Amino acid sequence: MQSLHRLAAGAPLFPTMRETIETLEPSMIREVANAGLGRDDVLAFWFGESDEVTPEVVRNAAIASLQRGETFYSHNLGLPALREAVARYTSALHPAVDAGRIAITSGGVSALMLAVQTLVDAGDEVVVVTPVWPNLVAQPVILGARVRTLPLTAAGGQWGLDLDALCQAVTAKTRLLILNAPNNPTGWTLTRAEQQRILDHCRSTGTWILADEVYERLYYEPTENRCAPSFLDIANADDRLVVAHSFSKSFLMTGWRLGWLVLPPALVDGIAKVIEFNTSCASVFTQRAGLAALEHSAEITPRVVAHLQTCRDTLVPLLAQVPGVKVAAARGGMYAFFQIEGVTDSLALAKRLVAEAGLGLAPGNAFGAEAQGWLRWCFASQDPARLVEGVRRLRTWLEANPVR
């Protein structure tokens, strides 16, 4: 009877996809970018990547691997040499991590999804701190979890976390807490004291923590190793903590799709199984490129970070001079996240800026409802002069189109 009713109502006899996928919000960032891709007159700052190519030494390592014929499967968890190199790299920044706790993944996105697939069942409660890269909210939704968002609070262009509110939100019913710090898009970064309180609280509730720390090296505060605070600095190996990383940002390798997870030992075999049923393994030639990146990290990453700080310090003061704009310099990450007084629809504004000003930015509400009225500007530009020209276009457009 149900099938006949659906047919009579004009609906397909069989649904085309899961309802969760059918109702999943598409990426607003892509929506804006699609409106401007292919236009030579648009200055594009919408995606979270530099316009600088991957260093030659990294590219050459992949080329040499291909020339050797390394086009076959590797271990699910990655090449032993790369797992060991990641462990050494991590241990130089944080307390020692054994290579047996490292899983190599096909990108940071895959690392995060693998962690969620391994930890979350349909119906589980997941808390996500927002505004945040939309994938972190979508991934548990796709798996049928009950997702609750806990918003950061903004004041004068700066975002912060209400720790009391977080501890109230995370209870014994919460299976997983997802945090991204340094944060995309806000640049918000957890302090060591905040991390310790969160870890202690999650220990008491039995809640897993998934820490997306892909921006930890893109950190501009004066610390000994120019690295943001990490949960790895304070956690035990067997804590319910998974830390996700990527080669994308610190090594200019966004298109390579290579990342890793730092896991408690009890989770490693499970992750290996889930990798098998997702991607089998990362490609060997890509992993060889990752090895080269780590071998030359002392040359590559400090230069990348210094250039990004120059870009940040070029862009933010100029934005701050634009009437109606509220912005604060990010402590970490590669974004200026700013508010324009009077804006009530970030997506509509971002589309108009593409069409009418030739300026491509990401709409704030792509990252959470609390960021309506904000825009994200990726300042990872090989030529800082593009940032100066972008601000000129924004100011000129706002003068001609007052939003107040």
C-alpha positions as CSV (number, residue, x, y, z in Angstrom):
1,M,0.0,0.0,0.0
2,Q,2.8,2.4,0.9
3,S,4.5,1.8,-2.6
4,L,1.1,2.4,-4.3
5,H,0.6,5.5,-2.4
6,R,4.0,6.9,-3.3
7,L,3.5,6.0,-6.9
8,A,0.0,7.7,-6.9
9,A,1.5,10.8,-5.3
10,G,4.0,11.1,-8.2
11,A,7.0,10.1,-6.1
12,P,9.5,7.5,-7.3
13,L,8.7,3.9,-6.4
14,F,12.1,3.7,-4.7
15,P,13.9,6.7,-3.0
16,T,17.0,7.8,-4.9
17,M,19.2,8.2,-1.9
18,R,19.2,8.3,1.9
19,E,17.1,11.1,3.3
20,T,20.1,12.3,5.3
21,I,22.0,12.9,2.1
22,E,19.1,14.3,0.3
23,T,18.6,17.0,3.0
24,L,22.4,17.6,3.5
25,E,23.3,21.2,3.1
26,P,25.6,21.7,0.1
27,S,28.7,23.8,0.6
28,M,28.0,27.5,0.5
29,I,31.7,28.1,-0.2
30,R,31.5,26.0,-3.4
31,E,28.3,27.8,-4.2
32,V,30.1,31.1,-4.2
33,A,33.2,29.7,-6.0
34,N,31.1,28.1,-8.7
35,A,29.8,31.6,-9.5
36,G,33.3,32.9,-10.2
37,L,35.4,29.9,-11.4
38,G,36.9,30.5,-14.8
39,R,36.7,34.3,-14.6
40,D,40.1,35.9,-15.0
41,D,38.8,39.2,-13.4
42,V,38.0,37.6,-10.0
43,L,40.5,37.7,-7.2
44,A,39.8,34.4,-5.5
45,F,40.3,34.0,-1.8
46,W,37.4,31.6,-1.1
47,F,39.2,28.3,-0.6
48,G,41.5,27.4,2.2
49,E,44.7,27.0,0.2
50,S,47.7,29.0,-0.9
51,D,48.1,29.9,-4.6
52,E,51.8,28.8,-4.2
53,V,52.8,25.5,-5.8
54,T,54.1,22.6,-3.7
55,P,57.9,22.9,-3.2
56,E,60.0,21.3,-6.0
57,V,61.8,18.9,-3.7
58,V,58.4,17.4,-2.7
59,R,57.2,17.2,-6.3
60,N,60.5,15.6,-7.4
61,A,60.1,12.8,-4.8
62,A,56.7,11.9,-6.2
63,I,58.1,11.9,-9.8
64,A,61.0,9.7,-8.8
65,S,58.6,7.3,-7.1
66,L,56.5,7.1,-10.2
67,Q,59.6,6.5,-12.4
68,R,60.5,3.6,-10.1
69,G,57.1,2.1,-10.8
70,E,55.7,2.5,-7.3
71,T,52.1,2.3,-8.4
72,F,50.8,-0.5,-6.2
73,Y,49.0,-0.8,-2.9
74,S,50.7,-0.1,0.4
75,H,49.9,-1.1,4.0
76,N,46.5,0.2,5.1
77,L,48.2,2.3,7.8
78,G,50.8,3.7,5.4
79,L,54.4,3.1,4.5
80,P,56.4,2.2,7.7
81,A,59.0,4.8,6.7
82,L,56.4,7.5,6.6
83,R,54.7,6.5,9.8
84,E,58.1,6.6,11.5
85,A,58.9,10.0,10.0
86,V,55.5,11.4,11.1
87,A,56.2,10.0,14.6
88,R,59.6,11.7,14.7
89,Y,58.1,15.0,13.4
90,T,55.3,14.9,16.0
91,S,57.7,13.9,18.8
92,A,59.9,17.0,18.0
93,L,56.9,19.2,18.7
94,H,55.2,17.3,21.5
95,P,55.9,14.5,23.9
96,A,57.2,11.3,22.2
97,V,54.6,9.5,20.0
98,D,55.3,6.0,18.8
99,A,55.1,5.2,15.1
100,G,52.6,2.4,16.0
101,R,50.1,5.1,16.9
102,I,50.2,6.8,13.5
103,A,47.8,6.1,10.6
104,I,48.5,7.6,7.2
105,T,45.3,8.8,5.4
106,S,44.2,10.0,2.0
107,G,44.0,13.6,3.2
108,G,43.0,15.4,6.4
109,V,39.3,15.2,5.3
110,S,39.6,11.4,5.1
111,A,41.4,11.3,8.5
112,L,38.5,13.1,10.2
113,M,35.9,11.0,8.5
114,L,37.7,7.8,9.4
115,A,37.8,8.8,13.0
116,V,34.1,9.6,13.1
117,Q,33.2,6.3,11.3
118,T,35.3,4.4,13.9
119,L,33.8,6.2,16.9
120,V,30.2,7.2,16.2
121,D,27.1,5.0,15.8
122,A,23.8,6.3,14.4
123,G,21.9,8.0,17.2
124,D,25.0,8.9,19.2
125,E,25.3,12.5,20.5
126,V,28.1,14.5,19.0
127,V,29.0,18.1,20.1
128,V,30.9,20.4,17.6
129,V,32.3,23.8,18.5
130,T,31.4,26.3,15.8
131,P,31.9,28.4,13.6
132,V,33.9,25.6,11.9
133,W,34.7,24.2,8.6
134,P,31.4,22.7,7.5
135,N,32.7,19.1,7.0
136,L,33.2,18.7,10.7
137,V,29.5,19.1,11.3
138,A,28.4,17.2,8.2
139,Q,30.5,14.1,8.8
140,P,28.6,12.9,11.9
141,V,25.3,14.0,10.4
142,I,26.0,11.7,7.4
143,L,26.5,8.8,9.9
144,G,23.2,9.5,11.5
145,A,24.5,11.0,14.7
146,R,22.6,13.6,16.7
147,V,24.8,16.7,16.3
148,R,24.6,19.6,18.7
149,T,26.7,22.8,18.0
150,L,28.3,24.9,20.7
151,P,29.0,28.4,19.3
152,L,32.0,30.5,20.1
153,T,31.2,34.0,21.1
154,A,32.4,37.1,19.2
155,A,33.4,40.5,20.5
156,G,35.2,43.2,18.5
157,G,36.1,40.8,15.7
158,Q,37.7,38.3,18.2
159,W,36.2,34.9,19.0
160,G,36.4,33.0,22.3
161,L,35.1,29.9,24.0
162,D,32.8,29.8,27.1
163,L,34.3,26.8,28.9
164,D,31.4,26.6,31.4
165,A,29.0,26.3,28.5
166,L,31.1,23.6,26.9
167,C,31.2,21.6,30.1
168,Q,27.4,21.9,30.4
169,A,27.0,20.8,26.8
170,V,29.3,17.7,27.1
171,T,27.7,15.1,29.4
172,A,28.0,11.4,29.9
173,K,25.6,11.1,27.0
174,T,28.0,12.8,24.6
175,R,30.0,10.2,22.6
176,L,32.3,12.6,20.8
177,L,33.4,16.3,21.1
178,I,34.9,17.8,17.9
179,L,37.2,20.8,18.1
180,N,39.2,22.6,15.5
181,A,42.0,24.8,16.9
182,P,43.6,26.9,15.5
183,N,40.2,27.3,14.0
184,N,39.0,27.6,10.5
185,P,37.5,30.2,9.9
186,T,38.0,32.4,13.1
187,G,41.6,31.9,13.9
188,W,40.6,31.1,17.5
189,T,43.1,29.0,19.3
190,L,42.8,27.0,22.6
191,T,45.1,27.8,25.4
192,R,46.9,25.1,27.4
193,A,44.7,25.7,30.4
194,E,41.5,25.5,28.3
195,Q,42.7,22.2,26.8
196,Q,43.5,20.8,30.2
197,R,40.0,21.6,31.5
198,I,38.4,20.1,28.4
199,L,40.5,16.9,28.6
200,D,39.7,16.6,32.4
201,H,36.0,17.1,31.8
202,C,35.9,14.6,28.9
203,R,37.7,12.0,31.0
204,S,35.0,12.4,33.7
205,T,32.2,12.0,31.2
206,G,33.8,9.2,29.1
207,T,33.6,11.4,26.0
208,W,36.0,11.0,23.0
209,I,37.8,14.1,21.7
210,L,38.5,14.5,18.0
211,A,41.0,17.4,17.7
212,D,41.5,18.8,14.2
213,E,44.9,20.4,14.6
214,V,45.9,20.7,10.9
215,Y,46.7,24.4,11.5
216,E,49.0,23.9,14.5
217,R,52.2,25.0,12.7
218,L,50.4,28.1,11.2
219,Y,50.7,29.9,14.5
220,Y,51.9,33.4,15.0
221,E,52.4,33.8,18.7
222,P,55.9,33.8,20.2
223,T,56.4,30.2,21.3
224,E,59.6,28.1,21.3
225,N,58.7,26.0,18.4
226,R,56.1,28.3,16.7
227,C,53.5,25.6,17.3
228,A,50.0,26.0,18.7
229,P,49.1,24.2,22.0
230,S,48.1,20.6,21.3
231,F,46.1,18.1,23.2
232,L,49.1,15.8,22.6
233,D,51.1,17.9,25.0
234,I,48.9,17.0,28.0
235,A,47.2,13.7,27.1
236,N,48.2,10.1,27.9
237,A,48.6,7.6,25.1
238,D,45.5,5.8,26.2
239,D,43.2,8.8,26.6
240,R,40.1,8.9,24.5
241,L,41.7,11.4,22.1
242,V,42.2,11.3,18.3
243,V,44.3,14.1,16.7
244,A,43.9,14.7,12.9
245,H,46.6,16.3,10.8
246,S,47.3,17.1,7.1
247,F,50.3,17.8,4.9
248,S,48.1,20.3,3.1
249,K,48.7,23.6,4.9
250,S,52.2,23.5,6.4
251,F,53.7,22.0,3.3
252,L,51.6,23.5,0.5
253,M,50.2,20.1,-0.5
254,T,46.4,20.6,-0.6
255,G,46.0,18.7,-3.9
256,W,48.0,15.7,-2.8
257,R,45.4,14.4,-0.4
258,L,47.7,13.2,2.4
259,G,47.1,13.3,6.1
260,W,47.5,11.3,9.3
261,L,45.9,10.5,12.6
262,V,47.5,10.1,16.0
263,L,45.6,7.4,17.9
264,P,45.4,5.6,21.2
265,P,46.9,2.1,20.6
266,A,43.5,0.4,21.2
267,L,42.1,2.2,18.1
268,V,44.8,1.5,15.5
269,D,43.6,-1.9,14.3
270,G,40.1,-0.6,14.0
271,I,41.2,2.4,12.0
272,A,43.2,0.1,9.7
273,K,40.0,-1.9,8.9
274,V,38.0,1.3,8.2
275,I,40.8,2.6,5.9
276,E,40.6,-0.7,4.0
277,F,36.8,-0.2,3.3
278,N,37.2,3.5,2.4
279,T,40.4,4.0,0.3
280,S,42.5,0.8,1.0
281,C,45.6,3.1,1.4
282,A,47.2,6.3,0.4
283,S,49.1,6.1,-2.9
284,V,52.7,5.3,-2.5
285,F,54.1,8.1,-4.7
286,T,52.1,10.6,-2.6
287,Q,53.5,9.1,0.6
288,R,57.0,9.5,-0.9
289,A,56.2,13.1,-1.4
290,G,55.1,13.3,2.2
291,L,58.4,11.8,3.3
292,A,60.3,14.4,1.4
293,A,58.2,17.2,2.9
294,L,59.0,15.9,6.4
295,E,62.7,15.5,5.6
296,H,62.8,19.2,4.5
297,S,60.3,20.5,7.0
298,A,62.9,22.8,8.6
299,E,63.3,24.6,5.3
300,I,59.7,24.5,4.1
301,T,57.4,25.2,7.0
302,P,59.1,28.2,8.7
303,R,59.2,29.9,5.3
304,V,55.5,29.2,4.7
305,V,54.6,30.5,8.2
306,A,56.7,33.6,7.9
307,H,55.1,34.4,4.5
308,L,51.6,33.8,5.9
309,Q,52.3,36.1,8.8
310,T,53.4,38.8,6.3
311,C,50.1,38.2,4.4
312,R,48.1,38.4,7.6
313,D,49.9,41.6,8.7
314,T,49.3,43.1,5.3
315,L,45.6,42.3,5.1
316,V,44.2,42.8,8.6
317,P,45.2,46.4,9.1
318,L,43.8,47.4,5.7
319,L,40.5,45.6,6.5
320,A,40.3,47.4,9.8
321,Q,40.5,50.7,8.1
322,V,37.4,49.9,6.0
323,P,34.3,51.7,7.5
324,G,31.9,49.2,9.1
325,V,34.4,46.3,9.3
326,K,35.3,44.6,12.5
327,V,38.3,42.3,12.4
328,A,41.0,41.0,14.7
329,A,44.3,39.4,13.7
330,A,44.1,35.6,13.9
331,R,46.5,33.9,16.3
332,G,46.6,30.9,14.0
333,G,45.4,29.6,10.7
334,M,45.4,31.3,7.3
335,Y,42.2,33.4,7.4
336,A,40.9,36.9,8.2
337,F,37.4,36.5,9.5
338,F,35.6,39.8,9.6
339,Q,32.2,41.3,10.2
340,I,30.6,44.0,8.1
341,E,28.1,46.1,10.1
342,G,24.6,45.9,8.7
343,V,25.1,42.7,6.7
344,T,22.3,40.1,7.3
345,D,23.0,37.6,4.5
346,S,26.6,36.6,4.1
347,L,25.9,34.3,1.2
348,A,24.1,36.9,-0.8
349,L,26.8,39.5,-0.1
350,A,29.6,37.0,-1.1
351,K,27.8,36.3,-4.4
352,R,27.4,40.0,-5.1
353,L,31.1,40.7,-4.4
354,V,32.0,38.0,-7.0
355,A,29.6,39.4,-9.6
356,E,30.0,43.1,-9.0
357,A,33.5,43.6,-7.4
358,G,35.5,40.6,-8.8
359,L,36.3,39.6,-5.2
360,G,35.9,36.0,-4.1
361,L,35.3,35.4,-0.4
362,A,33.6,32.7,1.7
363,P,30.3,33.5,3.4
364,G,30.5,33.3,7.2
365,N,27.2,31.4,7.6
366,A,28.8,28.5,5.7
367,F,30.6,27.8,9.0
368,G,27.6,28.2,11.4
369,A,24.5,30.3,11.9
370,E,26.3,32.4,14.5
371,A,28.6,33.7,11.8
372,Q,25.9,35.3,9.7
373,G,27.1,38.7,8.7
374,W,30.8,37.6,8.5
375,L,33.1,36.8,5.6
376,R,36.2,34.6,5.5
377,W,39.2,35.8,3.5
378,C,42.1,33.3,2.9
379,F,45.2,35.4,3.1
380,A,47.6,32.7,1.8
381,S,48.6,34.7,-1.3
382,Q,52.0,34.2,-3.0
383,D,51.8,37.9,-3.9
384,P,50.6,40.2,-1.0
385,A,49.8,42.8,-3.6
386,R,46.7,40.7,-4.4
387,L,45.5,41.3,-0.9
388,V,45.9,45.1,-1.2
389,E,44.0,45.1,-4.4
390,G,41.3,42.9,-2.9
391,V,40.7,45.4,0.0
392,R,40.6,48.2,-2.5
393,R,37.8,46.4,-4.4
394,L,35.9,45.7,-1.2
395,R,36.1,49.3,0.0
396,T,35.1,50.7,-3.5
397,W,32.1,48.3,-3.6
398,L,30.9,49.1,-0.1
399,E,31.1,52.9,-0.8
400,A,28.9,52.4,-3.8
401,N,26.6,49.9,-2.1
402,P,26.2,50.9,1.5
403,V,24.7,48.0,3.5
404,R,23.6,50.0,6.6
